[in-house]
Structures are given as structure tokens and as C-alpha cells.
């Protein structure tokens, strides 16, 4: 490559460009908020009854790991 084809670093724009689309105004999106809460509550309803089983499986895995370490020593 020749020295005249060096890559220049990008610089900050010198002029603000106007856009075709108007700026968006923020507003609360109650529809999506209610969908999010419904999904969250659905997951809570499904997972709360499963918590005892998850705790039992977790406890058994910890106990079996402990026994395996005791047996290995």
C-alpha cells in the first residue's frame, strides 16, 4: 500500500443533520406494561408450587456431593 492511502480516523460531525422523521415523544406504554405484569404473575403462579421440589432436588444434590467428597478422601 502506498502512504497516500492511509486510513483517516473518524472525527466528530461539524454540522447537525436534519432528519425526515419527527422526534418521538416518550409516554408510558400501559398495554405492554400490563402484558409484562401478566407474564410475571403467570410465572410466579407456576414456579411457587414447584419451589419445594426444586429445594428437594437442590438439597439432594448437595448431600450427594458431600457424601461423594467424604468417600473420595
Short mmCIF file of the C-alpha atoms (twelve columns), coordinates in Angstrom:
data_MODEL
# 
_entry.id   MODEL 
# 
loop_
_atom_site.group_PDB 
_atom_site.id 
_atom_site.type_symbol 
_atom_site.label_atom_id 
_atom_site.label_alt_id 
_atom_site.label_comp_id 
_atom_site.label_asym_id 
_atom_site.label_seq_id 
_atom_site.Cartn_x 
_atom_site.Cartn_y 
_atom_site.Cartn_z 
_atom_site.pdbx_PDB_model_num 
ATOM 1  C CA . UNK A 1  0.000   0.000   0.000  1 
ATOM 2  C CA . UNK A 2  1.127   3.498   -0.626 1 
ATOM 3  C CA . UNK A 3  1.435   6.126   2.037  1 
ATOM 4  C CA . UNK A 4  -1.228  8.295   0.399  1 
ATOM 5  C CA . UNK A 5  -3.916  5.667   1.097  1 
ATOM 6  C CA . UNK A 6  -3.663  5.928   4.884  1 
ATOM 7  C CA . UNK A 7  -6.856  5.442   6.840  1 
ATOM 8  C CA . UNK A 8  -8.101  8.613   8.493  1 
ATOM 9  C CA . UNK A 9  -9.691  8.456   11.914 1 
ATOM 10 C CA . UNK A 10 -13.352 9.492   12.038 1 
ATOM 11 C CA . UNK A 11 -13.958 12.913  13.506 1 
ATOM 12 C CA . UNK A 12 -16.951 14.491  15.174 1 
ATOM 13 C CA . UNK A 13 -19.573 15.855  12.770 1 
ATOM 14 C CA . UNK A 14 -19.263 19.543  12.091 1 
ATOM 15 C CA . UNK A 15 -22.902 20.172  11.265 1 
ATOM 16 C CA . UNK A 16 -26.091 18.784  12.765 1 
ATOM 17 C CA . UNK A 17 -28.095 16.974  10.125 1 
ATOM 18 C CA . UNK A 18 -31.827 17.394  9.921  1 
ATOM 19 C CA . UNK A 19 -33.890 14.223  9.757  1 
ATOM 20 C CA . UNK A 20 -37.036 13.400  7.845  1 
ATOM 21 C CA . UNK A 21 -38.800 11.719  10.750 1 
ATOM 22 C CA . UNK A 22 -40.114 13.780  13.645 1 
ATOM 23 C CA . UNK A 23 -38.695 13.234  17.099 1 
ATOM 24 C CA . UNK A 24 -40.553 10.749  19.243 1 
ATOM 25 C CA . UNK A 25 -42.138 11.780  22.494 1 
ATOM 26 C CA . UNK A 26 -41.870 9.349   25.365 1 
ATOM 27 C CA . UNK A 27 -45.035 8.146   27.011 1 
ATOM 28 C CA . UNK A 28 -45.893 5.267   29.311 1 
ATOM 29 C CA . UNK A 29 -46.902 2.138   27.424 1 
ATOM 30 C CA . UNK A 30 -49.637 0.721   29.623 1 
ATOM 31 C CA . UNK A 31 -50.525 -2.102  27.227 1 
ATOM 32 C CA . UNK A 32 -47.048 -3.608  27.258 1 
ATOM 33 C CA . UNK A 33 -46.761 -2.934  30.979 1 
ATOM 34 C CA . UNK A 34 -49.897 -4.958  31.673 1 
ATOM 35 C CA . UNK A 35 -48.650 -7.791  29.425 1 
ATOM 36 C CA . UNK A 36 -45.355 -7.822  31.316 1 
ATOM 37 C CA . UNK A 37 -47.106 -7.984  34.666 1 
ATOM 38 C CA . UNK A 38 -49.377 -10.780 33.412 1 
ATOM 39 C CA . UNK A 39 -46.353 -12.818 32.277 1 
ATOM 40 C CA . UNK A 40 -44.598 -12.207 35.598 1 
ATOM 41 C CA . UNK A 41 -47.630 -13.249 37.631 1 
ATOM 42 C CA . UNK A 42 -48.098 -16.323 35.429 1 
ATOM 43 C CA . UNK A 43 -44.509 -17.373 36.079 1 
ATOM 44 C CA . UNK A 44 -44.951 -16.804 39.808 1 
ATOM 45 C CA . UNK A 45 -48.107 -18.930 39.828 1 
ATOM 46 C CA . UNK A 46 -46.255 -21.715 38.012 1 
ATOM 47 C CA . UNK A 47 -42.993 -21.568 39.957 1 
ATOM 48 C CA . UNK A 48 -44.197 -21.119 43.547 1 
ATOM 49 C CA . UNK A 49 -45.762 -24.615 43.678 1 
ATOM 50 C CA . UNK A 50 -42.547 -26.030 42.197 1 
ATOM 51 C CA . UNK A 51 -40.280 -24.422 44.812 1 
ATOM 52 C CA . UNK A 52 -40.485 -27.347 47.292 1 
ATOM 53 C CA . UNK A 53 -39.477 -29.808 44.564 1 
ATOM 54 C CA . UNK A 54 -36.645 -27.543 43.420 1 
ATOM 55 C CA . UNK A 55 -35.449 -27.255 47.032 1 
ATOM 56 C CA . UNK A 56 -35.568 -31.054 47.474 1 
ATOM 57 C CA . UNK A 57 -33.553 -31.666 44.294 1 
ATOM 58 C CA . UNK A 58 -31.036 -28.990 45.302 1 
ATOM 59 C CA . UNK A 59 -30.704 -30.444 48.815 1 
ATOM 60 C CA . UNK A 60 -30.250 -33.986 47.493 1 
ATOM 61 C CA . UNK A 61 -27.568 -32.849 45.061 1 
ATOM 62 C CA . UNK A 62 -25.697 -31.064 47.862 1 
ATOM 63 C CA . UNK A 63 -25.975 -34.127 50.120 1 
ATOM 64 C CA . UNK A 64 -24.771 -36.474 47.381 1 
ATOM 65 C CA . UNK A 65 -21.856 -34.152 46.583 1 
ATOM 66 C CA . UNK A 66 -20.923 -34.106 50.277 1 
ATOM 67 C CA . UNK A 67 -21.079 -37.902 50.506 1 
ATOM 68 C CA . UNK A 68 -19.023 -38.279 47.330 1 
ATOM 69 C CA . UNK A 69 -16.334 -35.982 48.756 1 
ATOM 70 C CA . UNK A 70 -16.314 -37.927 52.035 1 
ATOM 71 C CA . UNK A 71 -15.985 -41.214 50.189 1 
ATOM 72 C CA . UNK A 72 -13.181 -39.877 47.978 1 
ATOM 73 C CA . UNK A 73 -10.973 -38.788 50.898 1 
# 
